[in-house]
C-alpha cells in the first residue's frame, strides 16, 4: 500500500520503484520514526483529532511495531516504499482502520525531517562519546611521558625539542574542537519540524512547542517551508565528520612515520598491526593507513552533499533523499575508526631512548639565538649570526657545541664561555614554560586543563 496512490490510475513502474524507494537505507530510522509517531498521536488528542482510547490503541500498536524491529522480526512487504510506509502499514494491520488517523495533518516531509534530526542528535552524542574515549587515551599516555624529550618537526624537518606528552596532547585539543563543533551543530539541529506539514504548516490546533519538548528538541522550527527542506544539520555533521577524520589522519600519519624503523620512536601493538603475505619481517600499521584512506571518503561525502543542496528550489525536493546514505556512511566510518585509534594509543609503546638518540644540536639553534638576544642583540641580528654558526660548524664537520669559542666570537663577539649552557635539551624544553608550551611544568598544567575539559565546562 502506497501512501499516495489515489490520484494515479497505474502502479509505479518497477524500475522507478527501485530508484525511488528508500526503505533499503532509511529503515535505520525506525526507532525515531516510531518515537515521532507516538508523540504525534498523543498530540492529536488535545487537538480533538483522536480520542484517548484511539491514541492508546495507536501507541500500543506502535510499540509492538518497535518491538518487531528491535527483535529483527519485522517483515518488509513489497509496497513498503520507505520507513514511514512500512510502519504505518504494519500499524494498520495491528490496530485496524484507526491507525489511518495517525497521519492526519502530517506529511512525510515533516516526518522524515523530524526522524532524521532525532537520529542525528543521538548520533552526535555517540560520536562525542567516542571522541572523549580517544581524548582519555591521549591524556593517559601523555601523563606517562611528560619528561620524555623528542625532536619536534616543522616541514618534516627537525625544528626544536619538545616532549612526547606535548606531541600527544596536540591531538587532544584538535578533538576538543571537534567536540565543540559537534555541540554547536547539535544545538542547531534541535528544532522540531513536526507539525510543519508538507510545507505550509498544519491547520490542526497542535501545540508544537509541547510536541517538540516531548521529543527532546529545544523548540519547534520557526518556518514550515524552511523546516521541511532544511538539511543544514546534515551538512554540519558531515563537516564535523570530515574534519575529525582529517585530525585522525594526521595522528595516523605521525604514528606511521614514528613507528618506521628509521625513526623507531614508537611501537604499535601487535593487535593493531598487520603483516605481509610474502615478507615475514613486515610489521605494517594498516589501521593507520585506513584512517588516512577513509578520510578522503568522508571529505567526498561532504562535498557531494553540498553539491546536492546548492540549486534546490524552496520546499521539499526528492534530492534530499541523498542526505541519509552520506551521513550514515561518515558516522559509521568514525564509529569504526575511533575505537581502534583509542585502543592503539592506549597500547602504544613510546621509546624514550630512540627519541633521545634522534636529538641533534641543530635543534638548539633557536636557543642559541635566544642566548644572543639575552646578551643584548636584536633577534634579527642574532638569527643571522646563528645561521653563520651553523654554516661554520657544518664546514668543519663539528656539532655546534664543539665549535671553539674563538670561532663563535669571530662571528659575533657577544658569545662568551657561558654559551656552553645552551647545549642542554632538557634546559631548552624547560624554558618553554609559558602557558601552552612544551616545558614539563606547562604540560602538567595542560594535562590538568584537559582533564577539566573532559569533566565538563569550567565554572
C-alpha positions in Angstrom: 0.0 0.0 0.0 1.4 3.4 -1.0 0.6 6.5 0.9 -0.3 8.5 -2.2 -1.8 6.2 -4.9 -5.3 7.5 -5.1 -4.5 10.1 -7.8 -2.9 7.5 -10.1 -4.5 5.1 -12.5 -1.5 2.8 -12.8 1.1 1.5 -10.3 4.6 2.7 -10.4 7.0 1.0 -12.8 9.3 -1.5 -11.2 12.4 0.4 -12.3 11.0 3.6 -10.8 10.4 1.8 -7.6 14.0 0.6 -7.4 15.1 4.2 -8.0 12.6 5.9 -5.7 12.2 3.6 -2.7 14.4 4.4 0.3 13.5 1.5 2.6 16.8 -0.1 1.9 18.6 2.5 4.0 16.0 4.6 5.8 14.8 1.7 7.9 17.7 2.7 10.1 15.4 5.5 11.3 12.7 3.1 12.6 13.1 3.9 16.3 13.0 7.7 15.6 10.0 7.3 13.2 8.1 5.4 15.8 9.0 7.8 18.6 7.8 10.7 16.4 4.6 8.9 15.7 3.9 8.2 19.3 4.4 11.8 20.2 2.2 12.9 17.3 -0.6 10.5 18.3 -0.6 11.9 21.8 -0.6 15.5 20.4 -3.7 14.7 18.3 -5.8 14.0 21.5 -5.9 17.6 22.9 -6.3 18.8 19.3 -9.5 16.8 19.1 -8.4 14.5 16.3 -8.1 11.3 18.3 -9.9 10.1 21.5 -7.8 9.0 24.3 -8.8 5.4 23.6 -7.8 5.7 19.9 -4.5 7.2 20.9 -3.8 4.4 23.4 -4.6 1.8 20.7 -2.2 3.5 18.2 0.5 3.9 20.8 0.3 0.3 21.8 0.4 -0.8 18.1 3.4 1.4 17.5 5.2 -0.1 20.5 4.6 -3.6 19.1 6.0 -2.4 15.7 9.1 -1.1 17.6 9.5 -4.5 19.3 9.3 -6.3 16.0 12.1 -4.0 14.6 14.2 -4.4 17.7 13.9 -8.2 17.5 14.6 -8.2 13.8 11.3 -9.9 13.2 9.6 -7.1 11.2 8.7 -8.3 7.8 9.0 -5.9 4.9 6.4 -6.0 2.2 6.7 -5.2 -1.5 4.7 -2.0 -1.0 6.9 -0.6 1.7 8.4 2.4 -0.1 10.1 3.9 2.9 10.2 3.5 6.7 7.1 5.7 7.1 5.1 3.5 4.8 6.3 0.3 6.4 5.5 1.5 10.0 2.0 2.8 9.0 1.2 -0.3 7.0 2.1 -2.6 9.9 0.3 -0.3 12.4 -3.0 -0.6 10.5 -2.6 -4.4 10.3 -2.3 -4.4 14.1 -4.9 -1.9 15.2 -7.2 -1.6 12.2 -8.5 1.5 10.4 -7.9 3.8 13.4 -4.2 3.6 12.5 -5.0 5.5 9.4 -5.9 8.6 11.5 -2.3 8.9 12.7 -1.2 10.7 9.5 -3.8 13.5 9.8 -2.2 16.8 9.3 1.2 15.2 8.9 3.3 14.8 5.8 6.3 12.6 5.1 8.1 15.8 4.5 7.9 17.0 8.2 8.0 13.3 9.3 11.3 12.4 7.7 12.9 15.8 8.7 11.9 15.0 12.3 13.1 11.4 12.2 16.5 12.3 10.7 17.1 15.2 13.2 16.3 12.9 16.1 18.7 10.3 14.7 21.4 12.9 14.0 21.1 14.2 17.6 21.6 10.8 19.0 24.5 10.1 16.6 26.2 13.3 17.6 26.0 12.2 21.2 27.5 8.8 20.3 30.3 10.4 18.3 31.1 12.8 21.2 31.4 9.8 23.5 33.8 8.1 21.1 35.9 11.2 20.8 36.1 11.5 24.6 37.4 7.9 24.6 40.3 8.9 22.4 40.9 12.0 24.4 41.1 9.9 27.6 43.7 7.6 25.9 45.8 10.5 24.8 45.8 12.1 28.2 46.7 8.8 29.9 49.6 8.3 27.5 50.8 11.9 27.9 50.9 11.6 31.7 53.4 8.8 31.4 55.8 10.8 29.1 55.8 14.4 30.5 59.6 14.4 30.7 60.4 12.3 27.6 62.2 14.7 25.1 61.8 14.1 21.4 62.6 16.1 18.2 59.7 18.4 17.1 59.3 18.9 13.4 58.1 21.6 11.0 58.0 21.0 7.2 59.0 17.4 8.3 62.5 18.8 9.2 64.0 18.8 12.7 63.0 22.0 14.4 63.1 22.2 18.2 63.0 19.7 21.1 59.5 19.0 22.6 58.2 16.3 24.8 56.3 13.2 23.8 53.5 14.3 26.1 53.2 17.7 24.3 53.0 15.8 20.9 50.2 13.6 22.2 48.3 16.4 23.7 48.3 18.4 20.5 45.8 15.9 19.2 43.7 16.2 22.3 43.0 19.8 21.5 42.1 19.0 17.9 39.5 16.6 19.2 38.3 19.2 21.7 37.5 21.5 18.8 35.7 18.6 17.1 33.6 18.1 20.2 32.8 21.9 20.4 31.7 21.8 16.7 29.5 18.8 17.4 27.9 20.5 20.4 27.2 23.6 18.2 25.8 21.5 15.4 23.6 19.6 17.8 22.2 22.7 19.2 21.2 24.0 15.8 19.6 20.7 14.8 17.4 20.7 17.9 14.5 22.4 16.2 11.5 20.2 15.6 9.9 20.2 12.1 6.9 18.0 13.2 3.7 20.0 12.6 5.1 21.8 9.6 3.1 19.6 7.3 4.2 19.3 3.7 5.3 22.9 3.5 2.5 25.3 4.6 2.1 24.2 8.3 -0.8 22.4 9.9 -4.4 23.5 10.2 -4.8 21.5 13.4 -4.6 23.0 16.8 -1.4 21.1 17.8 0.8 22.6 20.5 4.1 22.4 18.5 6.1 23.6 21.5 4.9 20.8 23.7 5.4 18.3 20.8 9.0 19.5 20.4 9.8 19.2 24.1 8.2 15.7 24.3 10.6 14.5 21.6 13.7 16.1 23.2 14.0 19.1 20.9 14.7 22.6 22.2 11.9 24.3 20.2 9.7 23.9 17.1 11.0 25.1 13.8 10.2 28.7 13.1 9.1 28.5 9.4 7.3 25.5 8.0 8.6 25.9 4.4 12.2 26.0 5.7 11.6 23.2 8.2 10.8 20.5 5.6 13.8 21.4 3.4 16.5 22.4 5.9 19.4 19.9 5.8 22.0 22.3 7.2 22.3 19.9 10.1 23.4 17.1 7.8 26.0 19.4 6.2 27.1 20.4 9.7 27.6 16.9 10.8 29.3 15.9 7.5 31.7 18.8 8.0 32.5 17.7 11.6 33.0 14.2 10.5 35.3 15.2 7.7 37.4 17.5 9.9 37.5 14.9 12.7 38.7 12.3 10.1 41.4 14.8 9.0 42.6 15.0 12.6 42.7 11.2 12.9 44.5 11.1 9.6 47.2 13.5 10.9 47.6 11.4 14.1 47.8 8.3 12.0 50.4 9.8 9.7 52.6 10.6 12.7 52.2 7.1 14.0 53.2 5.7 10.6 56.3 7.9 10.5 57.4 7.5 14.1 56.8 3.7 14.0 59.0 3.3 10.9 62.3 1.7 12.0 64.1 4.7 10.5 62.6 6.7 13.5 61.7 3.9 15.9 60.2 6.4 18.3 57.1 4.2 18.9 56.0 0.6 18.5 52.4 -0.1 17.6 51.0 -3.1 19.5 50.7 -6.4 17.6 47.0 -6.3 18.0 46.8 -3.1 15.9 49.4 -4.1 13.3 49.3 -6.5 10.3 51.9 -8.5 8.4 52.8 -9.3 4.8 51.7 -12.4 2.9 55.1 -12.6 1.4 57.7 -10.8 3.6 57.8 -12.4 7.1 59.6 -9.5 8.7 57.0 -6.9 7.9 55.1 -5.1 10.6 52.5 -2.8 8.9 50.4 -0.1 10.6 47.5 -0.9 8.3 44.8 0.6 10.6 46.6 3.9 10.4 46.6 3.8 6.6 42.9 3.1 6.7 42.5 6.2 8.9 44.1 8.2 6.1 42.3 6.4 3.4 38.8 6.8 4.8 39.3 10.5 5.3 39.1 11.0 1.6 35.7 9.3 1.5 34.4 11.5 4.3 35.5 14.6 2.6 33.8 13.3 -0.5 30.6 12.8 1.4 30.6 16.4 2.5 31.4 17.9 -0.9 28.9 15.6 -2.7 26.1 16.6 -0.3 26.9 20.3 -0.6 26.6 19.9 -4.4 23.2 18.3 -3.9 22.0 21.3 -1.9 23.3 24.1 -4.0 20.5 24.5 -6.5 17.4 23.3 -4.8 14.3 25.4 -5.1 12.1 26.1 -2.0 10.3 23.4 -0.2 11.0 19.7 -0.1 12.6 18.0 -3.1 13.4 14.4 -3.6 17.1 15.2 -4.0 17.1 15.4 -0.2 16.8 11.6 -0.1 20.5 11.7 -0.7 21.2 13.1 2.8 21.0 9.8 4.6 23.5 7.5 3.0 26.2 10.1 3.1 25.7 10.8 6.8 25.2 7.1 7.7 28.5 6.3 5.9 30.5 9.1 7.5 29.3 8.4 11.0 29.7 4.7 10.5 33.3 5.1 9.4 34.1 7.2 12.5 32.4 4.6 14.7 34.8 2.0 13.3 37.9 4.2 13.4 37.8 5.9 16.8 37.7 2.8 19.0 40.7 1.3 17.1 42.7 4.6 17.4 41.8 4.8 21.1 43.0 1.2 21.7 46.1 1.8 19.6 47.0 4.8 21.7 46.4 3.0 25.0 48.7 0.2 23.9 51.3 2.4 22.2 54.9 1.8 23.3 56.9 5.0 23.3 60.7 4.6 23.1 62.4 7.4 25.0 65.9 6.1 24.1 65.2 6.3 20.4 63.8 9.7 20.8 66.8 10.9 22.7 69.2 9.4 20.1 67.4 11.4 17.4 68.1 14.7 19.2 70.8 16.7 17.4 72.3 20.0 18.4 70.9 21.9 15.4 67.6 21.6 17.3 69.1 24.1 19.7 69.9 26.8 17.1 66.9 28.9 18.2 68.1 28.6 21.8 71.5 29.9 20.6 69.8 32.9 19.0 67.9 33.5 22.3 71.2 33.4 24.1 72.5 36.3 21.9 69.2 38.2 22.5 69.9 37.8 26.2 73.3 39.5 25.5 71.5 42.5 24.0 71.4 41.7 20.3 68.2 42.3 18.3 66.7 39.0 17.3 67.2 39.5 13.6 71.0 40.0 14.1 71.1 37.0 16.5 69.2 34.9 13.9 71.7 35.9 11.2 74.7 35.2 13.5 73.5 31.7 14.5 72.9 30.9 10.8 76.6 31.7 10.3 77.5 29.5 13.3 75.5 26.6 11.8 77.2 27.0 8.4 80.7 27.2 10.0 80.1 24.1 12.2 78.9 22.2 9.1 82.0 23.3 7.2 84.2 21.9 10.0 82.0 18.8 10.4 81.5 19.7 14.1 78.5 19.7 16.3 77.5 23.2 17.4 78.8 22.6 21.0 82.2 21.6 19.7 82.8 24.8 17.8 85.6 26.6 19.6 84.7 29.8 21.4 87.2 31.7 19.2 85.2 30.6 16.1 82.0 31.8 17.7 83.4 35.1 18.7 84.8 35.6 15.2 81.1 35.5 14.1 79.8 37.7 16.9 81.8 38.9 20.0 78.7 38.6 22.2 79.4 34.9 22.5 81.1 34.0 25.8 82.1 30.9 27.7 78.6 30.5 29.2 77.3 29.6 25.8 78.0 26.0 26.7 74.9 26.1 28.9 72.8 26.4 25.9 73.5 22.8 24.7 71.2 21.0 27.0 68.0 19.6 25.6 66.2 19.4 29.0 67.1 23.0 29.6 65.8 24.0 26.2 62.4 22.3 26.8 62.1 23.6 30.4 62.4 27.2 29.2 59.2 26.8 27.1 57.1 27.1 30.3 54.7 29.8 29.2 51.1 28.7 29.0 50.6 26.1 26.3 54.3 25.4 26.0 56.3 22.2 25.9 58.0 22.5 29.3 57.1 19.7 31.7 55.6 22.2 34.1 53.5 23.7 31.3 52.5 20.2 30.1 51.4 19.2 33.5 49.2 22.3 33.7 47.9 21.4 30.2 47.0 17.9 31.4 45.1 19.4 34.3 43.1 21.6 31.9 42.5 18.7 29.6 41.0 16.7 32.5 38.9 19.6 33.5 37.7 19.9 29.9 36.6 16.2 29.8 34.9 16.5 33.2 32.6 19.3 32.0 32.5 23.0 31.3 34.6 25.2 33.6 32.8 27.4 36.1 
